[in-house]
Amino acid sequence: METVQTQNAPRPQRLNLTPEEMRARIEAAKQITQLFNLERYVYVACCGIAVLLLLTNAVLMMMKGGTIDRTALGLLFGASGFITYSIGRLIFMWNRVVDLILSDAGAQGGQ
């Protein structure tokens, strides 16, 4: 049996930051998360609503005997697509915050 070797992505080098620099980066990350606090709550609320739509659709499909019509398909694809979009935006936001803290760009003001 042949073994497959995969190349692991190189690990980012650890930044040698002074405690003051790290505190400044963490403070900048807190400011960013506070700035987008409302957006974050909206995405989380919309995900909750979409999950409720999916559950409602599942109950309705079970009550109809498993038949799928256009409305059921619309609810399935619409709600699951919105969940995917919302979670993607939240992950993007947190990725930017982590990049700000851990990357060299954080030393330059986040640009």
C-alpha positions as CSV (number, residue, x, y, z in Angstrom):
1,M,0.0,0.0,0.0
2,E,1.4,3.4,-1.0
3,T,1.4,6.2,1.5
4,V,0.4,9.6,0.5
5,Q,2.4,12.4,1.8
6,T,0.8,15.8,2.2
7,Q,2.6,19.0,2.6
8,N,1.5,20.9,5.6
9,A,1.2,24.6,5.2
10,P,4.0,26.4,6.8
11,R,3.2,27.6,10.3
12,P,3.3,31.4,10.7
13,Q,6.3,32.6,12.6
14,R,5.7,33.7,16.1
15,L,5.9,37.4,16.5
16,N,8.1,38.7,19.2
17,L,5.8,41.3,20.7
18,T,6.4,43.3,23.8
19,P,3.5,43.2,26.3
20,E,2.6,46.8,25.4
21,E,2.4,46.0,21.7
22,M,0.2,43.0,22.4
23,R,-2.1,45.1,24.7
24,A,-2.4,47.7,21.9
25,R,-3.3,45.0,19.4
26,I,-5.9,43.4,21.7
27,E,-7.3,46.9,22.4
28,A,-7.6,47.5,18.6
29,A,-9.4,44.1,18.2
30,K,-11.8,45.1,21.0
31,Q,-12.6,48.3,19.2
32,I,-13.2,46.5,15.9
33,T,-15.5,44.0,17.6
34,Q,-17.4,46.8,19.3
35,L,-17.7,48.7,16.0
36,F,-19.3,45.6,14.4
37,N,-21.3,44.6,17.4
38,L,-24.7,45.4,15.9
39,E,-23.7,43.6,12.6
40,R,-22.7,40.5,14.6
41,Y,-26.0,40.4,16.5
42,V,-27.9,40.8,13.3
43,Y,-26.1,37.9,11.7
44,V,-26.6,35.7,14.7
45,A,-30.3,36.6,14.9
46,C,-30.8,35.9,11.2
47,C,-29.1,32.5,11.6
48,G,-31.5,31.7,14.4
49,I,-34.5,32.7,12.3
50,A,-33.2,30.6,9.4
51,V,-32.8,27.6,11.7
52,L,-36.4,28.0,12.9
53,L,-37.5,28.1,9.2
54,L,-35.6,24.9,8.5
55,L,-37.2,23.2,11.5
56,T,-40.7,24.5,10.6
57,N,-40.1,23.2,7.0
58,A,-39.1,19.8,8.4
59,V,-42.2,19.6,10.5
60,L,-44.4,20.6,7.6
61,M,-42.8,18.1,5.3
62,M,-43.4,15.3,7.9
63,M,-47.0,16.3,8.3
64,K,-47.5,16.2,4.5
65,G,-46.1,12.7,4.3
66,G,-42.7,13.6,3.0
67,T,-43.8,15.3,-0.2
68,I,-41.7,18.2,-1.4
69,D,-43.2,21.2,-3.2
70,R,-41.8,24.5,-4.4
71,T,-42.4,26.2,-1.2
72,A,-40.6,23.5,0.8
73,L,-37.6,23.6,-1.6
74,G,-37.5,27.4,-1.4
75,L,-37.5,27.3,2.4
76,L,-34.8,24.6,2.5
77,F,-32.4,26.3,0.0
78,G,-33.2,29.8,1.2
79,A,-32.7,29.2,4.9
80,S,-29.6,27.0,4.5
81,G,-28.1,29.4,2.1
82,F,-28.6,32.3,4.5
83,I,-27.1,30.3,7.3
84,T,-24.1,29.7,5.2
85,Y,-23.8,33.3,4.2
86,S,-24.2,34.6,7.8
87,I,-21.7,32.2,9.3
88,G,-19.3,33.1,6.5
89,R,-19.5,36.8,7.3
90,L,-19.0,36.1,11.0
91,I,-15.9,34.0,10.3
92,F,-14.6,36.6,7.9
93,M,-14.9,39.3,10.7
94,W,-13.2,37.1,13.3
95,N,-10.5,36.2,10.8
96,R,-9.8,39.9,10.3
97,V,-9.6,40.5,14.0
98,V,-7.2,37.6,14.5
99,D,-5.1,38.8,11.5
100,L,-4.9,42.2,13.2
101,I,-3.6,40.8,16.4
102,L,-1.2,38.2,15.0
103,S,0.1,39.5,11.7
104,D,2.8,42.1,10.9
105,A,0.0,44.3,9.5
106,G,-1.2,44.8,13.0
107,A,2.0,46.6,13.8
108,Q,1.2,49.0,10.9
109,G,-2.2,49.9,12.1
110,G,-4.2,47.1,10.5
111,Q,-3.6,48.0,6.9
